[in-house]
Amino acid sequence: MAVNSKKVAVYVVVAFVFYVIITDPAKAADYVQIGFEGISDAAKAIGDFMTWIANGGDS
C-alpha cells in the first residue's frame, strides 16, 4: 500500500502546530496575530488596487 505524501505532510504540520501551542501558547498567539495582520494587509492592498482601477488607473 502506497503512502500518500501529501497526507503525511499534513499530519506532520498539524503535529507541529499542536506542539507549538502546547509548549509555548504565547508564541503561538503571536504567530496567529502575525498571520492575521498579513491577511489584513493583503486585503487592504487588494482594496486599494481595485479602487485605483475603478478610478481609471490615475496616479
N, C-alpha and C positions, 0 to 999 in steps of 0.2 A: 504494500500500500504506500503510495507516494504522499509525502508530507507537503502540504501547501505552504510555501514560504511566506506568502502574504499573511496567512492566518498566524503563523508563528511570530512574525514581526509585530503584528497587532498585540498578541499576548505579551510579548516582551515589553512593548511600550506601556501597556496597561499595568504590568507588574512594576515597572519603573515609576510610574505616576503614583501608584499606591505606596511604594517605598518612600518616595519623597514626602508625600502627605503624612505618613506615619512618623517618619524620623524628624522632620522639620516643618511643621504646619505653617509657621510664619513665612518661611522661604517659599513654600508652595503658594501661599496667598499673594506674595509679591509677584510670582510668575503669572498667576491668573490676572492680576492687575495690569502687568505689562502687556499681556495678550489682549485684554480688553481695550487698553489705550491704543494699541496698534490697530485694532479693528476700527476704533472710533476715528483715529487719524485718517485711515484709508477711506472710510465712508465720507468724511469731510472733504477729502481731496477729490473724490468722485463727484460729490455735490458741487464743489467749486468748478470742476471741469464741465459738468453739464450746464451750469449757469453760464459759463463762458461761451459754450456752444450756442445756448439759447439766445444770447445777446449778439450773435453773429460773429463771434470769434475776435472781436475788437479787444485790443490790449488796454 
